[in-house]
Amino acid sequence: MDDTTETPSAGAELGPPPPQELSVPAPLGPFTSAWAGLHAGMLGALWMLLWLGIDSSFSRRGFWYPENLFASFFYGHDAVGARFGSKTTSGLALWLIVYSLLGATFAFVVRDRLRTRRRVLAAILFSLAWFYAAFHGFWKTAMPLVYLLYPESAMVIGHLIYGIVLAGFPGYFNGPRSLPTAPPTPPHVREPEAL
Protein backbone atom coordinates (compact mmCIF):
# COMPACT_ATOMS: atom_id res chain seq x y z
CA MET A 1 0.00 0.00 0.00
CA ASP A 2 1.37 3.37 -1.05
CA ASP A 3 1.13 6.23 1.46
CA THR A 4 0.90 9.55 -0.40
CA THR A 5 0.37 11.87 2.55
CA GLU A 6 3.15 14.32 3.13
CA THR A 7 4.59 15.03 6.51
CA PRO A 8 6.20 18.35 7.32
CA SER A 9 9.98 18.30 7.13
CA ALA A 10 11.96 18.57 10.29
CA GLY A 11 13.26 22.06 9.50
CA ALA A 12 9.91 23.58 8.53
CA GLU A 13 8.33 25.93 11.03
CA LEU A 14 4.65 26.08 11.62
CA GLY A 15 2.83 29.35 12.10
CA PRO A 16 2.52 32.63 10.23
CA PRO A 17 5.31 33.78 7.94
CA PRO A 18 7.82 36.22 9.40
CA PRO A 19 6.89 39.90 8.96
CA GLN A 20 8.47 41.83 6.09
CA GLU A 21 11.02 44.49 6.93
CA LEU A 22 9.54 47.95 6.62
CA SER A 23 11.41 50.88 5.14
CA VAL A 24 11.08 54.62 5.46
CA PRO A 25 12.26 56.94 2.65
CA ALA A 26 15.55 58.52 3.60
CA PRO A 27 15.77 62.28 3.11
CA LEU A 28 17.96 63.42 0.23
CA GLY A 29 21.01 65.31 1.39
CA PRO A 30 22.00 68.59 -0.29
CA PHE A 31 24.83 67.16 -2.39
CA THR A 32 22.93 64.00 -3.27
CA SER A 33 20.06 66.20 -4.42
CA ALA A 34 22.41 68.40 -6.43
CA TRP A 35 23.83 65.34 -8.20
CA ALA A 36 20.32 64.11 -9.06
CA GLY A 37 19.42 67.65 -10.17
CA LEU A 38 22.45 67.74 -12.45
CA HIS A 39 21.14 64.63 -14.19
CA ALA A 40 17.58 65.96 -14.42
CA GLY A 41 18.85 69.35 -15.62
CA MET A 42 20.84 67.78 -18.44
CA LEU A 43 17.92 65.59 -19.50
CA GLY A 44 15.59 68.61 -19.35
CA ALA A 45 18.03 70.61 -21.48
CA LEU A 46 18.12 67.84 -24.08
CA TRP A 47 14.31 67.71 -24.24
CA MET A 48 14.20 71.49 -24.52
CA LEU A 49 16.76 71.43 -27.34
CA LEU A 50 14.76 68.75 -29.12
CA TRP A 51 11.67 70.95 -28.95
CA LEU A 52 13.59 74.04 -30.10
CA GLY A 53 15.18 72.08 -32.94
CA ILE A 54 11.79 70.85 -34.13
CA ASP A 55 10.35 74.36 -33.87
CA SER A 56 13.34 75.79 -35.76
CA SER A 57 12.95 73.16 -38.48
CA PHE A 58 9.29 74.04 -38.98
CA SER A 59 10.26 77.72 -39.11
CA ARG A 60 12.87 76.86 -41.79
CA ARG A 61 15.82 77.97 -39.69
CA GLY A 62 17.34 74.49 -39.32
CA PHE A 63 17.41 71.98 -36.49
CA TRP A 64 20.79 73.11 -35.12
CA TYR A 65 19.90 76.80 -35.07
CA PRO A 66 19.47 77.06 -31.24
CA GLU A 67 22.89 75.52 -30.54
CA ASN A 68 24.49 77.73 -33.19
CA LEU A 69 22.97 80.80 -31.57
CA PHE A 70 24.51 79.81 -28.25
CA ALA A 71 27.84 79.30 -30.03
CA SER A 72 27.69 83.01 -30.92
CA PHE A 73 28.87 83.60 -27.34
CA PHE A 74 32.28 82.31 -28.47
CA TYR A 75 32.33 83.03 -32.21
CA GLY A 76 29.99 85.98 -32.72
CA HIS A 77 27.78 86.16 -35.80
CA ASP A 78 29.99 83.62 -37.65
CA ALA A 79 28.41 80.80 -35.63
CA VAL A 80 24.80 81.59 -36.56
CA GLY A 81 23.54 79.12 -39.12
CA ALA A 82 21.20 76.25 -39.78
CA ARG A 83 23.65 73.35 -40.18
CA PHE A 84 25.67 71.30 -37.75
CA GLY A 85 29.30 72.39 -37.79
CA SER A 86 32.40 72.56 -35.65
CA LYS A 87 31.07 75.63 -33.83
CA THR A 88 27.77 73.92 -33.01
CA THR A 89 29.41 71.67 -30.42
CA SER A 90 30.56 74.63 -28.33
CA GLY A 91 27.02 76.04 -28.29
CA LEU A 92 25.63 72.63 -27.34
CA ALA A 93 28.21 72.26 -24.57
CA LEU A 94 27.46 75.73 -23.20
CA TRP A 95 23.72 74.98 -23.24
CA LEU A 96 24.13 71.65 -21.41
CA ILE A 97 26.53 73.06 -18.83
CA VAL A 98 24.32 76.04 -17.98
CA TYR A 99 21.10 74.05 -17.70
CA SER A 100 22.70 71.13 -15.85
CA LEU A 101 24.08 73.55 -13.26
CA LEU A 102 20.67 75.19 -13.01
CA GLY A 103 19.17 71.77 -12.32
CA ALA A 104 21.76 71.09 -9.63
CA THR A 105 21.06 74.47 -8.01
CA PHE A 106 17.31 73.90 -7.98
CA ALA A 107 17.63 70.40 -6.50
CA PHE A 108 20.20 71.59 -3.93
CA VAL A 109 17.73 74.18 -2.64
CA VAL A 110 14.48 72.20 -2.90
CA ARG A 111 15.65 68.65 -2.06
CA ASP A 112 12.61 66.66 -0.92
CA ARG A 113 10.91 69.51 0.92
CA LEU A 114 8.03 69.75 -1.56
CA ARG A 115 5.49 67.19 -2.64
CA THR A 116 5.32 66.25 -6.30
CA ARG A 117 2.74 68.80 -7.50
CA ARG A 118 4.36 71.68 -5.65
CA ARG A 119 7.80 70.60 -6.85
CA VAL A 120 6.56 70.62 -10.48
CA LEU A 121 5.09 74.09 -10.00
CA ALA A 122 8.26 75.34 -8.30
CA ALA A 123 10.46 73.89 -11.08
CA ILE A 124 8.35 75.51 -13.80
CA LEU A 125 8.41 78.88 -12.01
CA PHE A 126 12.17 78.54 -11.48
CA SER A 127 12.69 77.73 -15.15
CA LEU A 128 10.56 80.63 -16.40
CA ALA A 129 12.17 83.04 -13.93
CA TRP A 130 15.58 81.96 -15.25
CA PHE A 131 14.42 82.48 -18.82
CA TYR A 132 13.19 86.01 -18.22
CA ALA A 133 16.19 86.98 -16.07
CA ALA A 134 18.74 85.52 -18.49
CA PHE A 135 17.28 86.29 -21.89
CA HIS A 136 15.85 89.70 -21.02
CA GLY A 137 18.57 90.61 -18.55
CA PHE A 138 22.25 89.80 -18.55
CA TRP A 139 22.33 87.84 -21.83
CA LYS A 140 21.07 90.92 -23.61
CA THR A 141 24.60 92.27 -23.24
CA ALA A 142 26.58 89.00 -23.11
CA MET A 143 24.90 87.34 -26.12
CA PRO A 144 22.96 89.98 -28.04
CA LEU A 145 22.38 87.68 -31.03
CA VAL A 146 20.62 85.17 -28.79
CA TYR A 147 18.43 87.92 -27.40
CA LEU A 148 17.61 89.33 -30.84
CA LEU A 149 17.08 86.13 -32.83
CA TYR A 150 15.31 83.70 -30.48
CA PRO A 151 11.56 83.24 -30.91
CA GLU A 152 10.02 84.09 -27.54
CA SER A 153 7.06 81.68 -27.64
CA ALA A 154 9.22 78.65 -28.50
CA MET A 155 11.61 79.52 -25.67
CA VAL A 156 8.77 79.81 -23.16
CA ILE A 157 7.45 76.38 -24.15
CA GLY A 158 11.00 75.00 -24.04
CA HIS A 159 11.47 76.26 -20.50
CA LEU A 160 8.12 74.77 -19.48
CA ILE A 161 9.36 71.40 -20.76
CA TYR A 162 12.64 71.90 -18.91
CA GLY A 163 10.83 72.70 -15.66
CA ILE A 164 8.61 69.62 -15.89
CA VAL A 165 11.58 67.31 -16.48
CA LEU A 166 13.61 69.03 -13.75
CA ALA A 167 10.86 68.42 -11.19
CA GLY A 168 11.52 64.69 -11.44
CA PHE A 169 15.06 64.99 -10.07
CA PRO A 170 14.50 62.66 -7.07
CA GLY A 171 14.03 59.83 -9.57
CA TYR A 172 17.63 60.27 -10.77
CA PHE A 173 19.11 59.34 -7.41
CA ASN A 174 20.70 55.90 -7.77
CA GLY A 175 21.58 55.06 -4.18
CA PRO A 176 19.51 53.40 -1.45
CA ARG A 177 16.50 55.58 -0.67
CA SER A 178 15.19 53.74 2.36
CA LEU A 179 16.19 53.31 5.95
CA PRO A 180 15.25 49.99 7.55
CA THR A 181 12.96 50.15 10.55
CA ALA A 182 12.22 47.52 13.13
CA PRO A 183 9.39 45.27 12.01
CA PRO A 184 6.28 45.38 14.19
CA THR A 185 5.90 42.67 16.76
CA PRO A 186 3.37 40.07 15.64
CA PRO A 187 0.30 39.90 17.87
CA HIS A 188 0.88 36.23 18.80
CA VAL A 189 4.38 36.91 20.17
CA ARG A 190 4.66 38.55 23.57
CA GLU A 191 7.60 40.50 24.87
CA PRO A 192 9.43 38.69 27.67
CA GLU A 193 8.36 39.93 31.07
CA ALA A 194 10.92 41.32 33.48
CA LEU A 195 11.48 39.30 36.63
Backbone torsions as a table, in degrees:
resi	resn	phi	psi	omega
1	MET	NA	134.7	-174.0
2	ASP	-100.4	120.8	179.5
3	ASP	-92.5	116.9	-177.5
4	THR	-104.4	5.4	178.6
5	THR	-77.0	140.9	-178.7
6	GLU	-98.3	141.6	175.1
7	THR	-108.6	146.0	179.7
8	PRO	-63.1	143.1	178.9
9	SER	-69.8	162.5	-175.1
10	ALA	-66.2	-31.8	-176.7
11	GLY	-86.3	-9.5	-176.1
12	ALA	-76.0	139.7	179.1
13	GLU	-102.4	142.2	176.5
14	LEU	-94.8	153.3	178.1
15	GLY	117.9	-177.1	-177.4
16	PRO	-70.3	154.5	178.4
17	PRO	-66.8	155.3	-179.6
18	PRO	-65.3	147.5	-179.0
19	PRO	-67.5	148.1	177.7
20	GLN	-74.4	148.4	177.2
21	GLU	-73.8	131.1	179.2
22	LEU	-87.9	157.0	177.2
23	SER	-137.1	148.5	178.7
24	VAL	-117.7	133.0	179.6
25	PRO	-58.4	129.8	177.6
26	ALA	-80.3	141.0	177.7
27	PRO	-68.0	144.8	176.9
28	LEU	-78.1	130.3	175.9
29	GLY	-75.5	168.1	-176.4
30	PRO	-62.7	-41.8	-177.1
31	PHE	-78.8	-32.5	173.7
32	THR	-63.5	-42.8	177.7
33	SER	-63.3	-42.8	-179.8
34	ALA	-61.8	-39.2	178.9
35	TRP	-64.8	-44.0	177.6
36	ALA	-65.4	-37.2	177.7
37	GLY	-67.0	-32.7	175.9
38	LEU	-62.4	-42.9	177.8
39	HIS	-64.4	-48.8	-178.7
40	ALA	-65.0	-36.5	178.6
41	GLY	-64.8	-40.5	178.5
42	MET	-67.8	-42.1	178.4
43	LEU	-64.7	-41.0	176.8
44	GLY	-62.9	-38.2	178.0
45	ALA	-65.6	-39.0	178.6
46	LEU	-66.4	-41.0	175.9
47	TRP	-64.4	-40.1	178.5
48	MET	-64.2	-42.6	178.7
49	LEU	-65.4	-35.4	175.8
50	LEU	-62.0	-46.5	177.6
51	TRP	-60.4	-46.9	-178.2
52	LEU	-65.5	-34.9	176.8
53	GLY	-66.0	-42.2	177.6
54	ILE	-64.5	-44.5	178.2
55	ASP	-61.6	-41.5	178.9
56	SER	-65.9	-36.7	178.1
57	SER	-65.1	-42.5	178.1
58	PHE	-67.9	-26.3	177.9
59	SER	-88.5	4.3	178.0
60	ARG	64.1	32.9	174.9
61	ARG	-101.8	-17.3	-179.7
62	GLY	104.8	146.5	-175.5
63	PHE	-63.0	-35.8	-174.9
64	TRP	-90.2	9.9	-178.3
65	TYR	-58.8	-44.9	179.7
66	PRO	-60.3	-43.3	179.8
67	GLU	-66.8	-37.3	178.3
68	ASN	-66.8	-34.6	175.6
69	LEU	-64.3	-41.2	178.0
70	PHE	-66.9	-31.0	177.1
71	ALA	-67.1	-17.1	177.2
72	SER	-64.4	-16.3	174.0
73	PHE	-61.2	-35.3	-178.7
74	PHE	-95.7	-37.5	-169.8
75	TYR	-114.1	-0.4	-179.0
76	GLY	70.3	-152.7	-175.2
77	HIS	-68.1	-14.6	178.1
78	ASP	-64.3	-24.4	-176.9
79	ALA	-81.9	-21.1	-174.6
80	VAL	-70.3	123.1	179.8
81	GLY	-175.5	177.7	-175.4
82	ALA	-97.5	-22.0	-172.1
83	ARG	-98.6	159.2	175.0
84	PHE	-76.0	129.0	179.0
85	GLY	-144.0	-172.5	-178.0
86	SER	-65.6	-28.0	-179.7
87	LYS	-80.1	-20.1	-178.8
88	THR	-62.5	-37.1	-176.9
89	THR	-63.8	-34.3	178.6
90	SER	-69.2	-37.3	176.1
91	GLY	-66.6	-40.5	177.6
92	LEU	-63.8	-43.6	179.2
93	ALA	-63.0	-44.1	178.9
94	LEU	-61.1	-44.2	179.7
95	TRP	-59.6	-48.4	-177.8
96	LEU	-67.0	-38.2	178.9
97	ILE	-65.1	-48.3	-177.5
98	VAL	-61.2	-48.3	-175.2
99	TYR	-77.4	-25.2	173.0
100	SER	-69.3	-42.3	178.0
101	LEU	-67.1	-34.4	174.0
102	LEU	-62.5	-42.9	177.6
103	GLY	-61.7	-41.8	178.0
104	ALA	-63.8	-40.5	179.3
105	THR	-63.8	-46.8	179.6
106	PHE	-60.1	-48.0	-178.4
107	ALA	-66.9	-34.7	178.0
108	PHE	-61.4	-39.9	-178.1
109	VAL	-78.5	-45.0	-172.2
110	VAL	-80.7	-42.9	-173.9
111	ARG	48.6	-128.9	178.5
112	ASP	-112.9	36.2	-179.3
113	ARG	-79.0	-20.7	-176.9
114	LEU	-114.2	146.5	173.0
115	ARG	-73.1	171.2	-170.0
116	THR	-56.9	-50.5	-176.9
117	ARG	-63.6	-42.3	178.9
118	ARG	-68.8	-34.5	178.2
119	ARG	-66.6	-39.1	177.2
120	VAL	-63.5	-46.2	178.8
121	LEU	-61.8	-43.7	179.4
122	ALA	-64.2	-39.3	-179.9
123	ALA	-67.4	-39.8	178.3
124	ILE	-66.2	-44.0	178.5
125	LEU	-64.0	-39.7	176.9
126	PHE	-61.7	-44.5	-179.1
127	SER	-64.5	-45.3	179.3
128	LEU	-68.4	-37.3	176.6
129	ALA	-62.7	-41.0	176.4
130	TRP	-61.5	-45.2	-179.5
131	PHE	-57.4	-50.4	-177.4
132	TYR	-68.9	-36.9	178.5
133	ALA	-68.7	-42.3	-176.0
134	ALA	-76.4	-53.6	-172.5
135	PHE	-76.3	-28.3	179.0
136	HIS	-104.8	2.0	-178.6
137	GLY	-117.8	-103.6	-170.6
138	PHE	-74.7	-21.9	176.8
139	TRP	-78.5	-11.4	175.6
140	LYS	-62.8	-33.1	177.3
141	THR	-96.3	-34.4	-177.5
142	ALA	-76.3	-39.0	-179.8
143	MET	-134.9	74.9	-176.1
144	PRO	-62.5	-30.5	178.5
145	LEU	-65.9	-36.9	177.3
146	VAL	-63.6	-45.0	-179.7
147	TYR	-63.3	-40.4	-175.5
148	LEU	-78.5	-33.7	-169.3
149	LEU	-103.4	-8.8	-179.5
150	TYR	-79.8	136.5	173.5
151	PRO	-75.5	122.8	-174.3
152	GLU	-61.4	-45.4	-175.5
153	SER	-65.0	-39.6	178.3
154	ALA	-65.5	-37.1	179.0
155	MET	-68.4	-38.2	178.1
156	VAL	-62.9	-46.5	178.6
157	ILE	-63.3	-40.4	177.6
158	GLY	-60.2	-39.9	179.4
159	HIS	-74.2	-27.9	172.0
160	LEU	-64.2	-44.2	177.6
161	ILE	-61.0	-45.2	179.3
162	TYR	-59.0	-44.7	-179.4
163	GLY	-63.3	-39.9	179.9
164	ILE	-65.2	-43.7	179.1
165	VAL	-67.6	-39.8	-179.2
166	LEU	-62.1	-33.8	-178.5
167	ALA	-62.7	-20.2	179.4
168	GLY	-87.8	19.5	-174.7
169	PHE	-59.6	-31.8	178.6
170	PRO	-60.6	-24.6	178.5
171	GLY	-71.3	-12.6	-179.4
172	TYR	-95.4	6.8	175.2
173	PHE	-83.4	125.4	-172.9
174	ASN	-100.3	-3.3	-177.3
175	GLY	-88.6	-176.7	177.6
176	PRO	-68.1	129.8	-178.0
177	ARG	-107.1	12.9	-178.4
178	SER	-134.7	146.1	175.0
179	LEU	-106.0	130.0	179.9
180	PRO	-69.3	144.4	174.5
181	THR	-121.0	162.6	179.8
182	ALA	-69.2	132.9	178.8
183	PRO	-67.5	150.9	179.1
184	PRO	-67.9	151.0	179.4
185	THR	-75.1	127.9	178.8
186	PRO	-61.8	150.6	-176.2
187	PRO	-66.7	-24.1	-177.1
188	HIS	-85.4	-6.0	179.6
189	VAL	-107.6	128.1	-179.9
190	ARG	-103.0	148.7	175.5
191	GLU	-70.0	144.9	177.6
192	PRO	-65.7	138.1	-178.8
193	GLU	-84.4	145.5	178.9
194	ALA	-74.6	144.5	178.4
195	LEU	-83.2	NA	NA
